[in-house]
Amino acid sequence: MEINPNYILEDCPICRGSGYMVHEGGWNVQIECADCCAHTVYISYSNDSEKKEAEKQVAALWNMGKVVKTDFGG
């Protein structure tokens, strides 16, 4: 897992926690909340140029509040 500090991320739209960019397996990226685990969709990439564009896209999605949050209800 690689964490990228190069983007300004707003607080989590769900809980106001800190978001961080996560690369998994060297082929996709998402942003996840450190507190409530809300996250953006995964965006895949296959080279460095696509990686930079994918990072910009997930940062924009996060900052717009486009996140997924799964709660187990009861």
C-alpha positions as a Markdown table, in Angstrom:
| # | Residue | x | y | z |
|---|---|---|---|---|
| 1 | Met | 0.0 | 0.0 | 0.0 |
| 2 | Glu | 1.4 | 3.4 | -1.0 |
| 3 | Ile | 0.1 | 6.6 | 0.5 |
| 4 | Asn | 0.4 | 9.8 | -1.6 |
| 5 | Pro | 0.7 | 13.2 | 0.2 |
| 6 | Asn | 0.7 | 15.3 | -3.0 |
| 7 | Tyr | -3.0 | 16.2 | -3.1 |
| 8 | Ile | -5.1 | 18.5 | -0.8 |
| 9 | Leu | -8.0 | 16.5 | 0.4 |
| 10 | Glu | -11.1 | 17.9 | 2.2 |
| 11 | Asp | -12.3 | 16.3 | 5.4 |
| 12 | Cys | -14.4 | 13.2 | 5.0 |
| 13 | Pro | -18.0 | 14.1 | 3.9 |
| 14 | Ile | -19.4 | 11.5 | 6.3 |
| 15 | Cys | -17.6 | 12.0 | 9.6 |
| 16 | Arg | -15.1 | 14.9 | 8.9 |
| 17 | Gly | -12.2 | 12.5 | 9.5 |
| 18 | Ser | -8.9 | 12.6 | 7.5 |
| 19 | Gly | -8.8 | 11.1 | 4.0 |
| 20 | Tyr | -5.8 | 9.4 | 2.5 |
| 21 | Met | -4.9 | 8.2 | -1.0 |
| 22 | Val | -4.3 | 4.4 | -1.2 |
| 23 | His | -2.7 | 2.5 | -4.1 |
| 24 | Glu | -3.3 | -1.2 | -4.0 |
| 25 | Gly | -1.5 | -3.7 | -6.1 |
| 26 | Gly | 0.1 | -1.1 | -8.3 |
| 27 | Trp | -2.9 | -0.9 | -10.6 |
| 28 | Asn | -5.7 | 1.0 | -8.8 |
| 29 | Val | -6.2 | 4.0 | -6.4 |
| 30 | Gln | -8.9 | 5.2 | -4.1 |
| 31 | Ile | -9.2 | 7.6 | -1.2 |
| 32 | Glu | -10.3 | 6.3 | 2.2 |
| 33 | Cys | -11.3 | 7.9 | 5.5 |
| 34 | Ala | -9.0 | 6.9 | 8.3 |
| 35 | Asp | -11.9 | 7.1 | 10.8 |
| 36 | Cys | -15.1 | 5.7 | 9.2 |
| 37 | Cys | -13.7 | 3.9 | 6.2 |
| 38 | Ala | -15.8 | 5.8 | 3.7 |
| 39 | His | -14.1 | 5.6 | 0.3 |
| 40 | Thr | -14.2 | 6.7 | -3.3 |
| 41 | Val | -14.5 | 4.2 | -6.1 |
| 42 | Tyr | -11.3 | 2.5 | -7.3 |
| 43 | Ile | -9.8 | 3.9 | -10.5 |
| 44 | Ser | -7.5 | 1.6 | -12.3 |
| 45 | Tyr | -4.3 | 2.6 | -14.2 |
| 46 | Ser | -1.6 | 0.8 | -16.2 |
| 47 | Asn | 1.2 | 3.3 | -16.4 |
| 48 | Asp | 2.6 | 6.5 | -14.7 |
| 49 | Ser | 0.6 | 8.9 | -16.9 |
| 50 | Glu | -2.7 | 7.0 | -16.1 |
| 51 | Lys | -1.7 | 6.8 | -12.4 |
| 52 | Lys | -1.4 | 10.6 | -12.2 |
| 53 | Glu | -4.8 | 11.1 | -13.9 |
| 54 | Ala | -6.4 | 8.5 | -11.7 |
| 55 | Glu | -5.0 | 10.3 | -8.6 |
| 56 | Lys | -6.5 | 13.6 | -9.8 |
| 57 | Gln | -9.8 | 11.9 | -10.5 |
| 58 | Val | -10.2 | 10.2 | -7.0 |
| 59 | Ala | -9.1 | 13.5 | -5.3 |
| 60 | Ala | -11.8 | 15.4 | -7.2 |
| 61 | Leu | -14.4 | 12.7 | -6.3 |
| 62 | Trp | -13.4 | 12.8 | -2.6 |
| 63 | Asn | -13.5 | 16.6 | -2.5 |
| 64 | Met | -17.0 | 16.6 | -4.1 |
| 65 | Gly | -18.2 | 14.2 | -1.5 |
| 66 | Lys | -18.7 | 11.3 | -3.9 |
| 67 | Val | -18.0 | 8.4 | -1.4 |
| 68 | Val | -19.3 | 5.0 | -0.5 |
| 69 | Lys | -20.0 | 4.1 | 3.1 |
| 70 | Thr | -21.2 | 0.7 | 4.2 |
| 71 | Asp | -22.8 | 0.5 | 7.6 |
| 72 | Phe | -23.9 | -2.7 | 9.2 |
| 73 | Gly | -27.3 | -1.8 | 10.6 |
| 74 | Gly | -29.1 | -3.3 | 13.5 |
